[in-house]
């Protein structure tokens, strides 16, 4: 039996960095919370989330920081998004895009741990993974306008 040639082997997909994984987890939490009716961050809700979403402690800590930051600044974040939407209302966006934008706006405006352009790039990558085909460009456009403001 011949061994497979290098061309026949599929490249292994490398695991996301802990920070990317934390961002993805935060978007998943925000999506689930919104589906339940509100973005309410409690110890119980986070514990229930981590029961179904496996993650390393460093990922959980980072995601928790992001989730709490979005929840704390939600009114300001949503206001910034609304200001830059053209011919759309915030509620017309998909829940996934809304969560990605909320996280991106939080990181661009309020977070001090990442440069704003890097935060936008991270949001685009999360949009590629969880959003529609149009999500990365849409997220980039809104976050870029918010950054330039």
Order of alpha helices (4+ residues) and beta strands (2+ residues): alpha-alpha-alpha-alpha-alpha-alpha-alpha
